[in-house]
């Protein structure tokens, strides 16, 4: 049977084909002549992310103004006074920790430092003016640098710090994590510290150590220590001559953590006699595939035993539930918190005041921050025994998409306006080199989130909270 088209139908088909051809030509022409998006400039806005994603600050926001008084207060710390050699360990630090080490009721401040470039010899390192700093609180709004007399002014490439009374003598001791070593200082009680790293058994562990967190995971009355390992960094001349793409930028491969395999994490069990035993593998928390930057102990499931959450850069985060026998079970996937993003900073708090602990995480650029709401009291998803579930509500409560153009680091819940609601601070700082001066990194604004209520969520109020939040810095923490 033959198929014949009428003259009318032939004309319809002809004109349809002509129209389609013209449409395809127009589409092709638009594709080739359309405006190209501008290349990303470190510190600038991410292409396609507009201010429409931000929420207008409502009436009644707290009129709290922040002013930088560090210099007047005597905190003259200057981070990394050397010249960068474009190597990853130089760009990671540095952390800070508050603790009342002399028991006078006023918190003192310890700041870890990257004292010199990674290329510096021991003699050159010693000659640099930098180093870790301990500032004693004078109880009058000022501080005094007591690093040297206290014995904690180590010069190295240091990242994190945490206070805890590991020997149960009523005085705060100090751990400092650095590139290639860990430092443990015991508080003598007279304003000085003894370096007990060797005596405690911590001197044999060499790696790229970042975050540290104290917690008595076995509830024996002695606080234990978890240390995050980042990557197995090693200088490679061939790799140093290459570049790799990060986001839209080509960066030196020696600055890309993906260029290096992950470092293991460490769990030091406190033996109660001033020494520690490393038990991460036996306990099930070694996390060999994670590039870890932060960790926190918290009782997420409400059973009275501290659990452990680990924030990993470009690798899956981990949630370890305490099994009450010295071992842990990794449940991040089942609990919906095993995100594979560039996790940096970690904050734990019950922001919604429902009686369980939630998790806030800062990320790398173009990866919005996460706020994992603990659903332990939501019977629809967590009623079964042993079941733990979280939901990322960052977008719903105002701390999600507007963070896409930032690289986040240290973060913490705190109630800055004393209204009973937990607010959020997030430090920001680029990992991209400044286009005009590659010896420096591009600065960013730090973020301050005010919580109106658990139902209304958070609002970024840095723009109305003083000039310090309008300044650009390369923050870490």
N, C-alpha and C positions, 0 to 999 in steps of 0.2 A: 504494500500500500504506500503510495507516495503522499507526501505532505506538501501542500501548496499554500503559500501565504498570499493573501489578498494584497492588492496595491496599497490599501490603507495600512494594513499591518506592516508591510515592508517599509513604509515611510516612518511608522512609529518606531520600529526597531532601529532604522538608520539614525533617526534623531536621538534616540536613547543612547546609542553607541557614541555618537558625536559628543553628547553632553557628558558622558562618563569620561571620554578622552580628555575633554577640556578640564574637567574636575581634577583628573589625575595630574595633568600638566600644571595646573594651578597649585596643587598640593606639593608637587615636586619643587616648583619655583619657590614656594614659601619656605620649604625645608632648607633650601640652599641660601636664601637671602635673609631669613629671619635673624633678628638680633641674637648674638651669642651671649650667654650669661657671663658676667664678669668673673674672673678668677678670684677665688677666696683670698682675702687678705687677713693674715692672723690678727685676731682682735676685732675683726669686723663682723657683720651680720652674716648668718648662713643664708645662702640663696633660697628664696621661697618661704622663709620664715618671717612673718610680718608681725607688727605690734598688735594686730587684731587678735592674736592668740593670748595676749595679756588680758588680765581682768582689771577693770577700773577700780581704783582704791575707793572703798565706800566711805561715807561720812562717819565720823566717830572713830577713825583710826587713831592710835596713840601718838600724841605729839612728843615723841621721845627723840632727842637729837644726840647723835654720837660725834664726838670730837677726838681726834688723834692727839693724845697727851703723852705719848711714849717718851719724847725727848725731855719734856718738862719733868716727867716722873723718874728720869734717869735710866730708862731702858734704851740704851744706845746701840743695841745689837744690829749689826749689818751682815746679812746673809751672803756668803760666798763672795769674798773680795778678790778672788783671782779672775783669770780670763778663761772662759770656757774652751774646751778642746773638742766639743761636739761629741761627747760620749754619754751614754745613758745614765750612769750613776751620778753625774754632775747635776742632772736636771730633776732629781726626784725629791730630795729633802726640802725643807726640814721641818721636824715636828716640834711641838711645844707641850708642856704639861704643867698644870698648877698643882701645888701640894704644900701643906704647912709642915715643912721639914723640921722646924725648931719648936713646934707645939705652942706658939704664942697666940694662936687663934686667928692669924692672918695668913692667907695663902701666898706662897712664894712662887716664882716662875723659873722653870728650866727650859732652855731653848737649845735644841740640837743644831749643829752647823755643818755645812760643807766648807771646810776651812781653806781648801786649795784645789786646783785642778787635779784630775786623776793622774796627769802626767808628772806631777810634782814628786821629787825624791823626798825621802824622810827628812833630809836636812832642809830642803826648800819648804816642806810642809811646816816644820817647826818655826821657820822664819816669817811665815805669814801672820798677819795680825788677828786672824779669825780664831775660831774655836768654840766649843760648847760654852754656854753661859748659864750661871745660876744667879738670879736676882732676888736678894733678900728684901722682904716687905718691911719698910720702916714704920709702918702703922700711921703714916701721916700723908699718904698719897704718893710717896716717893719710894724708890727702890735703890739698893746698892749692889753693884756687881761684886759678888764674893766668890767667883769661880775659882780663882787661884788659891785663896786661903782655904776654901772648902775642899779642894782636891778633885774637882770635877770638870776642869777646863781642858779636857782632851781635845787635841787637834786631829781631825780625820774627816772622813766622808760619812757623816752620821744622818740618820733619817728619822727615827722615832724615839720616844721616851715615855715611861710610865712609872708612877709612884706606887709603892705598896710596902707594907711591913712584913717582909718575907721571913724574918726571924722571931716574930712575935715578942719584940721587946718594947712595943708601944711607940716606936719611932719609924717614920716613913723612910724606906730605902728606895733606890732608883735603878732602873734598868734603861740602857741606851742601846738602840740597834744601829749598826753601821754597815757600810760596805766592807765585807770580809771579816767582821768580828762583832761580838756582843760585849757590852760592858755592864758589870753589876757592881753597884756601890752600896756598902752597908753604912748606915747612919750611926756615927759614934755617939751622938747626943751632945756634942760640944761645939756644933757648928761645922764639923769636918766629916768627911766620908773616907772610908777605906775601900780601895779597889779589891774586891774579893772574887773577881772573875775566875781566876785560876783555882782558888780554894773551893769555889762552888761547882767547878767542873764545866764551866761555860766557855773556856778559852779554846777548846779543841774544835769548835764549830765555825767553819769559814764559809761564807756565802754572801749573797746580796740580801741582807736582812732589812725589812721595812717596818711594818707595824708590830706592836707588842701589846699583849693584854694579860692582866693578872686575874686569876679566878681559882677558887678552891673546888675543883671539879669532883674530887672524891670525898669532900666534906670531912676531912680528917683534922681540920683546924689549922692546916698549913697552906698558905696560898701558893698556887702553882702558876707557871708561866707558859704562855703560847706565843711563839714568834713566827711571823710571816716571812717566807722566802719568796723573792720576786723571780729573777731569771738567773741562769748560769751564764753570767756575762764574762766574755773574754775578748780582748782586743784582737782584731783580725785585720791586717793591712789591706787584704784584698776586699774585705767587706767595707772597710772605711772608704774605699775608692768608689763605692756604689751608692746609689740612692734608691729609695723605695717610696711608693705612694702611700700617704696617710691622708685620708679624706680627699681633698682636691689638690694637696700639695706634695711635691717631691721633697723628701727629707733625707738626710744622711742615714744610711742603713744602720749605723751604730747607735742611732737614737730610736730605732724602732724595736719595741720589745718582742715583736713577732720574729725578729731575726735570731732569737736565742731560746733555747729550751727552758721550761719552767724549773724553778728551784723548789725543793721540798720545804715543808713547814716543820717546825719543831715544837714538841710539848715537853716541858721540863717539869717532872714530878718533884715536888719539894719533899726531901727526905726527913725534914725536921731537925737536922743537925748542921744546917748551913750549907749543905750540898744538894745537888739536883741530879736526877737521872732522866735522860732523854728517852721518852716512851711513845713518840708520835705514831710509829708504825704499829706497835702492839695495841695502842688505844684506838687505832683506825682513823686518825685525823692528820695523817702525813700529807694528804692532798698533793700527790706527785704531778698532777696535770694542771694545777692552778698557778697563775702568776699573781701571788697574793700581795695585797697592799694594806688591808685592814682586817681586823678580827675583833669580835666582841663576845664576851660571856654574858648570857642572860637566860633566865628560865622561861622559855617560850611556851612550853606546854603546861606550865603550872603544877609540876609534880614535886617542886621543892629542890630540884637538882639543876645546876647550871648547864645549859646547852651552849653550843658554839656556832656562830655564824662567821663565815669567811668571805670577804669581798675580793674577787679576782679580776684582774685586768685581762681583757681579750681571752677569757676562759670562763667556764661555768662557775658560778658561786656555789658554796657548799653550806649546808645546814646539818650539823651533827647533833643528834639527840642523845642525851646522857642515858646510858643503860644501867647506871647505879652499880656497876661492877668494875669500873676502871676502863670500860670500853664505850664506844659511841657507834651510833648507826647513822649513816648519811642518808638524809631524806629530802634533799632540796627539790628533787623532781616531783616527788609525791606531794610536797607542800607548796608547789608552784612558785618557788623562789630560786630556781636554778638558771637564772638569766645568763645569757652569753653576751655580755657587753663589756665595755671598758670601765669596770667598777673601780672607784678610787676611794672615796670617803664613806664612812659608815656611822650612822647615828641610831641609837636605840631609845625608844620612849613610848609611853602610852598616850599618844597625842589625842586620841578620840575618847579617852577616859572611860573605856569599857572594861578595864580590869586586866587586860593582857598587853604584852609588849609588841610594838610594831617596829618596822625596819625602814630607815631612809637611806638611800644610796645615791651618791653623786657619780656622774659618768663623764666620759670623754665627749668631745664635740659631736653634734648630730645624733646623740643618744640621750634622749631626755632622762632626767632623774627619775628614780623609782621610789614610791612610797608603798611598801607592802603592809597592808592592814591585816592584822592577825584576826582570823575568823574563829578563834577558839570558842567563843560564846555564841556563834551563829549555828544553831542546831541543825540547820538544813545541810551544812557541809562538814561540820566538825563534831557531830554528836557521837560518832563511833569511838570506842576506847582506843587511845593511842593515835588517833587521827589528828593531824595538824595541817591547816590550810591557811594560805595568805592570798590576798587579792591586791594587785597593783592599782591603786586609786589615784596615782599622781595627777592624771589629767582631770579627774573629777573634782579634785580639791585644790587645783591651781598651782601645782609645783611640777608639772610635766612639760608640755610643749614649749613654754616660754624659756625653758632652760636649754633648748637645743643648740643655741649659739655659744654656750659656755663650756669650758673644761673645768669640771669640779674636782675639788680635793677634800681637805678636812671639813667636817660638818658636825653639827651638834644640835640637839633639841635644847632649848632653854626658854624660860619665861621672862623676856626682857622688860615687859610692861607690868608685871606683877598682877595679871588679871586671872591667874589660875589656869590659863591655856598655854600649852607648850608651843613655842614659836621655833623657827629654824634659822640657823646661819650656815651659809655654804661659801667656803673660800674658792676663788676662781683664779686660774693662771694657765696661760697657754703652754703647750709643749712645742709650738712652732717657733722657729727662729725669727727674729725681727728682720724684715726685708732690708731695712736701711742699715742695720748693724747685726750681722749674724752672730756676733759674740754675745748678744743678749736674746732673751725670749720675749715674745710679745705680751704686753700686759692686758688685763681684763678687769671688769668690775666684780667686786664681791656682792653676794646676794643676801638680803634679809627678808625673811618671810614672816609676816604677822598672821597669827591664826585668830580669826574672828570668833569662830565656834566650830565644833566638829561637823555641824551641818553646812555651814557656809564655807569652811575650808580656809585656805591661806591666800594672802595677797603679798606680792613683792613690793615692799615699802622703802627700799633703800633710797629711792629717788627723793623721798621726803623726810629722811631720817638723818640728815646732816651731810656735810661735804665729804666726809670720809668714804661714804658709799658711792660718791660720784667720781672718786679718784680711780685711776687704773694702776693695778699692781700685778706682779707675778707671784700670786699667793700659793701656798702649799698647805702645810699643817697636817 
